[in-house]
Amino acid sequence: MEVIGEASDGLEGVRKAEELRPDLIVLDIGMPILNGLEAAQRIRQRSPESKIIFVSQEVSADIVQEALSLGGLGYVVKAHAGSELLAAVDAVCQGKRFLGSGLLGHPFAGVTDLQSPDICQEKPSSSFALKNEESTRSHEVQFYSDDECFLDGFTRYMEGALLEGNAVIVVATSAHLKSLLQSLQERGLDIGKVIEQGRCVVLDVAETLARFMVNDLPDPVRFFRVVGDLIAAAARAAAGEQSRVAICGECASILWAQGNADAAIQVEQLCNQLTKQYEMDILCGFSLSSFFREEDQQVFQRICRE
């Protein structure tokens, strides 16, 4: 995919669409001069071959219905764009329709062949959880557009868990760990104290992977022993009646970046199994800024399926 043009208002968007005839247009609704609905109507006349995905904060059923009736093949709620836009692009480029998870449950008459991320559920942290039937356990997978979003997402996840009195285990690169700890300190957390208490366990991702990888694949026995010991120690440090353990890490992301997609998939499968054994939460983070190869699209889809 190549971005061939951008526009700051609806009228400019219509002109650019007519001039450039793009395969795909990502269109907001709340724009100056011409709103997205008016722009879409004109674009359909002047560049009918261009597919349109609406990305908007609007969730009104009437507005979404009108957007789809004007030729929009996809609709993603803006707050969910970080994790759903790539899936929407993929579906629409294949000629399918895509309805984001922020609109699940809305009835849209006449809209068929809808693809939707119905395996995802929104959580207050704005991440998306692949949940087991027991609502007290979750394995979340979040795709971040770049390192800045990755660090912000992990910081908020860790801060929320620590403020609730829970224990946190973070597994990341040394550069990410340094930034995360600094951000938490700037947010007013005495991070040195919680590390000393054992409620925040900080682990280098390369060293952690070395503890359970065998022949370039995660060994299940070693994985559950290593992670189980960490969870037990963190749980003892939290020790509150309602406290639990939260893990956030980028093991699978690093393995994927190293070209070892099979190992990344197996790590996600093992994380699924962890939530069947422990009362805990897991966030696996992926910074997509590193993944531009053609084969990365297939890996992305495989991880989403897991």
N, C-alpha and C positions, 0 to 999 in steps of 0.2 A: 504494500500500500504506500502511496506517495501523496502527501498533502500538496495540492497544486494551487490553492487559493484560500484566502480568508476574507471575511467581510464583517464590518462593525455594525451594520444596520441591515434591515430587511431589503431595502431598495438596492443597496450595493450588492447584496446576496443574489438578487434576481439578475442583475447585470453580469455578475461573475459567472453565474450558472449558464447564462446564455452564451457568454464568451468562451468559457472553458469546457463546457459540456462534461462535467465530471461523472464518473461512474456512481459515486456515492456522495450525498450531502448530509452533514450533521447540522441540524437546524434547531435553534432555540425558538421559543415562542415570544417571550417578552423582550422584543427588540424595538429600537426607535424607528421612526418614519413609517415603516411597514412592519407589522408584527409577523411572527412566523407563519401563522395560518394564511394571512394574505400573501406572504411571500411564496408559500408552497403552492398556492393556487396559480400564481403567475409562472412559477418555475415549471409546473406540470405542462403549461402551454408552450413554453419557450425551450425547454430541455426535457422532453417527455421520457427520454431514456434514463435520466438520472434517478437513482433510488434515493429515498429520503428517510432518515432516522431523526425523530424529534427527541431532543434532550432538554427537558424543562422541569422547573419546580412545580408546575401546574399538575394537579392530580384530580381535578374535577372530571367526572365521567363524561360530561357533555363536551368539554374541551378535548379530551382524549379521543372521543368518538369522532369529533369533527376533524381532528388531525389525521386520523386513520382514513376517514372518508375522502379527504383531500389527496390521498395517494401516499401517505406515510406508511412505510412498511415496518417501521419499528418505533417504539416509544419507551424511553428510559427516564425515570425520575432522576433529576440532576444529582440529588444526594447519593444516589447509587451508581453514578457513572463510573467511579473508580474501579468497580468490580464487575460491571455489567456491560459497559460500552463495547469492549472487544468481542464479547459473545454476541451482542446485537449486530455488530459489523459483519461477523462471520455468517450469521443466519441470513441477514438481508442480502449479502453478496451471493448467497446460494439461492436467492429468490424466495426465501421464506419470510414470514412475519415474526416479529419479536415484541413481546410485551414484558416490561421490566417487573421485578418482584414488588416494587412499590405500588403496583396496580392490580396485584392478584386479588381476585374476588369481584372485580368490576365486570359487569356484563357488557359486552360490546357486540351488538347485533350485526350480523353479516361479516364478521371478521373470522376468517378460517385460517388453518395452517399456522396458528400462533405457536412460536417457541417461547418458553419462559423458564427462568431459573427457579423452578418450583422446588428444587432441593435446598434452596436458601431461605433463611429466615432472618429478618432484621433484628439486631440486638441494639441496646442503647448505646453501645460504643461505636455504632455505625460500621461494624464489621458484619460479616455474613457467616452464619453458623451451619455446619452440617451436623445436625443433632441426632443423638440416639433417642430412643423412645422415652428414656428417663430424662426429664427436662433439667435435672440438676447436673448433667454432664454435657459437655460440648466439645467438638473438634472444629475449630474455625479455620478457614483458609482465606486469606486476604491477598489480593493482587494489587500492588501499589504502582502508580505510574512512574515514580522515580524515587531516588534515595530520600529526598526530603519528606515525601509523603510516607515512606516506609518508617522513617525515624519518628515522625509525628504519631503514626498509628501505634507503634510499639510503646512510645512514651505514654500515651493516653491509656493503653491497655494496662501497663505496669502500674501507673499512678492510681487507676481505679481499683485495682486489686489490693494494693498496699494500703490505701485509705480505708478500705473495708476491713482491714485487719488480716488479710490473707497473706500467704507466702507466694513469692514469685520466683520462678526459675527462668532465666533468659540465656539463650544460646545464640551467639551472634559473632560476627567478625570483630577483631580487636578495635577497628576504626568505629564500627557501629556501637560497640559497647561504650567506648569513651564518650561518644556523642549522647547516647541514651542516659548515662549516669549524670553527665553535665546538665542535660535538659531537666531531669528529675530534680536535681539540686536547685536549679533556677526556679522551679515551680514550688519551692518551699519544703521539699521533702529532705529530711536529714538522711541521705542515702547511705552515708558511712555507718550510721547507727543501725539501720535495718539490715545492712550487710553483716555487721558484727553480731546482730541478734540471730542471724541465720534465716531471716524472713525474705531476704533477697539473695539468691544464689546466681552468681555471674560466671558464665562459662564461655570459653573460646570455642567457636564452632569447629575449627580444624582439630583441636585436641579432643573434643567430644566425639567427633566422627571416628577418630582413630581408635577409640575405646570399644566401638561395636562393629566396625566395618571389617569384613573378611573377604578377600579376593574381590574387592570393589563392590560388594553388596552388603547390606546390613544383616548381621547374624541375629536372628530373633532371640536366642537365648542370652547373648551378651546384651542386646538392646534392652530387654526387660529387666535384666539384673542391674545394669547401669542406671537406667531411668527409674526403676523401682526404688533403688537405694536413695537416689536424689529426692524422690517424692516423699519417702518416709522421713528423711532428715528435715525437709522443709516443713512437713506437716507437724512434726514435733516442735519446731521453732514457732509456728503460728499458735498452736495449742489452744485456740479459742473454741468455744462450744460450736459456733457456727462457721468457723474459719475453714478454708479449703486451700488447695494449691492450684496456681495458674502457671502454665508454661507458655512462653513465647520463644520462637526460634526460627532460624533460617537454614536448618540442615538440608531440607529438600531443595531449597532454592540454590544453595551452594553446589549440591550434587548435580542439579540440572545445568548450572552455569559451567560446570566442568565437563559437560557432555555425557553425564551418566544418568540418563533419564530413567532407566529401569530402577536404579537405586533410589531415586527421588520418589518414584511411585510406591516402592516398597516401604519407604519411611512413612508416607501418608497412610498406607494400610496398617502399619504397626501402631501409628497414632490412633487410628480408629479403634484398634483393639485395646489400647491403653484406657480409653474412656469406658470400656466395659468392665475394667478391673478396679478403677479408682474413681472416687468422687472428686472430679477435677475438671479444669478447662484447659484447652490447648489452642493456641493461635500459631499457625504456620504462615509466615510472611514471605512474599515474593516481590522483589523490586524488579519490575518489568523492563527497566532501562537497559538491562544487560542482554535482553533476548530479542534478537532481530533476525535470526536465521529462519529459513523456510521450515525446517523441521520443528522449530519451537512452537508453531501453531498446533501441531499434533500433540506435542507434550502438554501444552496448556489444556487442551481438551481432555486428555487422559487424566490429568490431575483433577480437573473439575468433575469428571465422572466418579473418581474415587471419593 
